[in-house]
Amino acid sequence: MSTGRAGDRIFAGLSRGSGLVILAIMAAIAVFLVWKAIPALQDDKANFITSQEWNPDGAPAKFGIAQLVFGTLMTSVLALVISLPVAVGIALFITYYAPRRLAGPMAYLVDLLAAVPSIVYGLWGLNFLVTKMTGVSEFLNSYFGWIPLFGGHETGGRTILTAAIVLAIMILPIISAITREVFVQVPHAHVEAALALGATRWEMIRMAVLPFGRSGMVSAAMLGLGRALGETIAVAMVLSTTSGIDWHILKDGGNTFAANIANTFAMSGPTGRSALIASGLVLFVITLIVNVGARAVVARRKEFS
């Protein structure tokens, strides 16, 4: 028996074991959340899915996740819409446009954003961005109020849009770094063939780079979306929490799963904490669905390629 084959079997066993450990940890988390959430769900006198009220420590207890689902998805999707084009543009510029002596330092500076703690982003958003967004909200409401998201009669700074911008800056380095690594892996033969046929730099990127890296860009976007879905401190500091669903993202207010847990956990009673764990279970399921969907899109694109 050769040493190489024994090493292969050992490595395969360790890899398989690592995968099983991850699945076991996820299953344990799900079981724990369900176990802790059941008491509150049994006491809930409102519809847990459709109710916008959050008063689990009341008599009777009434709470639901409708507003939390809306706020979480709205801020995260807006953050992805804002950050994805910028991140892809940065990755393309560093990979194919920037001089080699500048590409390395620029990539390092972008990646450095990922090392900034979320509370720093929250403090920056609260003390700087919120004060500047009041004027931006008024401008958008005045000239683009015919768009439902920018409509309404009230504007402010501690809005869903402000939280989305903070989240977009936070997930930008994640998406940019992964996308840049994907673009680097584009076969040089494809790039050189496109340029040899007379394609411009942009035509080469459009015909050779973007099709090759599409699955990688989807993976990066979904990873960034998962990061945005679970962000806590920065969103909790920026948003001005109000009850109810409002499609006007320029109005003060809004709430998310993570921000609601951070803001109310310390003052909640036993039923309230169980309700927060139930909301955490829903966030866990949403994140799992996003990741599974991303894997499906990537696998489908890989088969197509």
Secondary structure, 3 states (H helix, E strand, C coil): CCHHHHHHHHHHHHHHHHHHHHHHHHHHHHHHHHHHHHHHHHHCCCCCCCCCCEECCCCCCEECCHHHHHHHHHHHHHHHHHHHHHHHHHHHHHHHHCCHHHHHHHHHHHHHHHHCCHHHHHHHHHHHHHHHHHHHHHHHHHHHCCCHHHCCCCCCCCEHHHHHHHHHHHHHHHHHHHHHHHHHCCCHHHHHHHHHCCCCHHHHHHHHHHHHHHHHHHHHHHHHHHHHHCCCHHHHHHCCCCCCCCCCCCCECCCCHHHHHHHHCCCCCHHHHHHHHHHHHHHHHHHHHHHHHHHHHHHHHHHHC
